C-alpha cells in the first residue's frame, strides 16, 4: 500500500488578494492537487480569485461544485462523496490542498470535509492553516473595533426570529451576525426600531468587484444588500471615547 499523501486545509480571503498565511502559500506550492470550491449559483470560484498572483498550474486545480442546500441529509451525502473523491488522491500518495473562504474552522464547510476524511483515513497526515474570518476582514475594512476594554462580543449565525436576536443584543455589547441571507430585511428593521442602526456596520463581498461597506445601516436598502458573503456588526451603544 502506498504512503498516504498529506492533506492541507487553507483559508483564503475573504475577498482581498493576499489574505493568506505565508506557511499556507508554501503548502500550496507543495500540493499535487488543489481542490477549489465553487457555489453552484456562481460562475467562478471566489476562493480561486483570492489566490490571484500566486502561481498554480491549471492542471493541479480541481474545481468542485458546492450545493447551497438547507437539507442536512443532502449536504451530508455531498460531504461524504467529496471526502471519498479526495481520499482516492490521498491513497495514491498525492498531497492535496483544500481551499475555503475565510477561516478554516469558523462556520466552514472544511470542518465537515476534514471530519469525513479522518473517518475514512484515520492515519491521514494533515495540517489546518488558520485564515481570516469574514468579521475580522469586515472590521478591518471599516476600522470598526470588535471589542474594546471589557466589552462582551457574541458571534452567531442569524436567529430565525427578531425576539431571539433582540435578546442577544440586549445581553451583549457587540454582536457579530453571520449567515443572514433573506433575514436581512427584518434584521435591519429591528436595529432601526431599537434605535441602534447608526452604531452598526455591514459588509458584503469584501474586496470583490461588487463590494458593499456601510458604517451606518440606518439607510441601508435590504434588497440591494442581500446576498452571499455578508456580515453585520452590531453595537448596542455608541463607541466609548477612551482617549484624552
N, C-alpha and C positions, 0 to 999 in steps of 0.2 A: 504493500500500500504506500502511495506517495505521501510525502510530508505535506501537511495542511499548509495552505498559504495563510498570510496574515490579513486580518480584516480591520480596516480603519474607518471610524465614523468621524466625519468632518463637517463642522458647522461653517457656513459661508454667509456673507451679507449680515443682516438683511438689507439688500439694496446696494449701498455704496461699494464700489470696487476697492479691494484692499483689506476688507474686514475679514481677515483670516490669520490665525497664528502662523509664525514662521515655521514652527515644527510641523504643522499640518501641510504646509507647502512642500516641505521635504518629503513627507509621506506620499503626497500626490505624485511627485516625480518618481517615486519608487514603485508605485502601483502599476500592475499589469493592466488592470481594468478599473474604470471609474464609473460607478453607477450613478446616474443623474435623474432625479425625479422630475416629472412634468405633470401638472394637473391636466386632466382630460379636457378641461374648459380653456386651456391655454395653448397657443400655437408654438410657444417656445418655453424652455426651462429657465425660470428666474434664477435658480441655483447656478446654472451654467453661465448665465450672464454675469453673475457675481465674480466669476473667475477670469473675466476679461483681463488680458495682459499676462496670464500665466499659461505658458505653452503646454498644451496637452494634445498629443497626436489624435486626430479624429477616430482612428481605428481602435483606440483604447477606451473610447466613450460608449457606454451602454445607456441609452435614454429609456426610461421606464414610465409608463403612464400610471398616474395615481388617481384612483377613483375617490371623489369627494362625496362619499355615500354616508348617510346617517345610520344606516342599518348595520349594527355591530357584527352581525353574523357574516354579512357580505365583506366587511372590512377585514374581519378575522381570516377569512378564506384568502383574501387578497394578500395579506401579510405573509400567510403561510406559503403561498405559491411563490412570492417574491424571495422569501428565505430559501426555498428549495432551489430556485434559479441561481442564487448567489452561492449556495453550498456546492453546487456542481463545479463551479470555477475554483472554489477554495480546495475541494477534494483533489482537483487536478494540480494543486500546488501553486496556483496563481495568487498573487497579492491583490486584494480588492479594496478600493476606497468607495465609501458611500457618502454622497453629499446630502446635506439637509439645510434648509434655510433657518438662520438664527442659531440659537444654542442647541447643541445636540441632544440635551436631556431635559429641556424645558418645553413641555407640551409638544414634543416632537415625535413624528412617526418613526424616527430612527430607533427609539427605545423599543418599539414593538418588533422591528426587524431584528435588532440585536438579541432580544429575548428568544425569538423563534430560532435564530441561528445557534445560540448557545444550547438550546434543547436538541437540535439536530447534531451539533458538533461540540460535545462537552469540553473537549481539549483545545478548542479553537484559540489560536493566538490572536489577540485583538487589543486595540487601543482606541479610546474615545478622546477626541480633542474638543475642548470647550469652544463654543462660538459666542457671538454677541447676540443677546436677546433682543427681540423687537422693541421692548420697552426701554432698554438701555440705549439703543440706537435712536429711538424717538426722543428721549430725554436729551441726548447729546445734540441732536439736530435743532432742538428748540431751546437749549440752555435752560432746561426745566428740571430742578433737583428732585430726585425720587425720595428723598428723606434727609432732613436736617435735624441736628440735635437729637431729641428723643421721640421724634415723630414716628407713629406706627403706620407701616405700609403693608397693604394687603394686595397680593397678586392672585387674580382669579379669572376663570372663564366667565363670560357674562351669564348671570342668572336668567331664568325664564320669565321672571315677573318683576315688576317695579318695586313691590314691597320688600322683596328679598334684598335687592340692590340698595334700597334706601336704608335698610337695617345695617348693611355692611358699611355704607358711607358714614352713618351716624356713630359707628363704633371704631372707626379708624380715621387717621389724619389724611392719608393718601390711599387711593385705590388705583391699581393698575388693572385695567379691564381688557381682556383678550377674548378672541373668538366671539366677536359681537355680531357680525353678519347682519341679518334682516331685523335684528332687535334695535338697531341704531335709532330709529325714529322715537320710540318711547323712552330710550335711554336719554336722548337729548332733551326731550320734554321734561323728564324727571329732574335733570340738572337745572333747567330753567325754572321749574316750579320751586325747587329748593333754594333758588337764588345764588347758586354757586357756579353757574356756567362760565362766568368771566374768569374764574380761577383755574379752569380745566383746559387741557390741551389734547389735540387729536392729530394722529399721523397715519397716513396710508401710503404704502408702496414707497418707502423712503429710498431715495437715491435713484429711483426709476423715472422713466420719461413722464409718467402721469402722477408724480409725487404730489401729495396734499398735506400741508402742515398748517395747523391753526392753534394759536395760543389763547384763544377766547372762543369757545364753541357756542356762544350765545346766538350768533347769526349763521351758524353752520347749516347748510342745506343737507338733510339726511339722504335724500335721493341721490344727490351728486357725490356724497362722501362714502356711501356704502360700497363694500367690495372686500376682496381678499387682502390679507396682509395689513390689517388695520388695528390700531391700538389707541386706547383712550386713557389719558392720565387725569385722574380726578383729585382735586384738592378741596377739602371741606371748608377751609378758611383761607383768607389771604395769606400769602407768604410773610412770615415774620421778618422784620428788619433786624439782622444780627450784627451789623457793623455800626460803628460810631458815626 
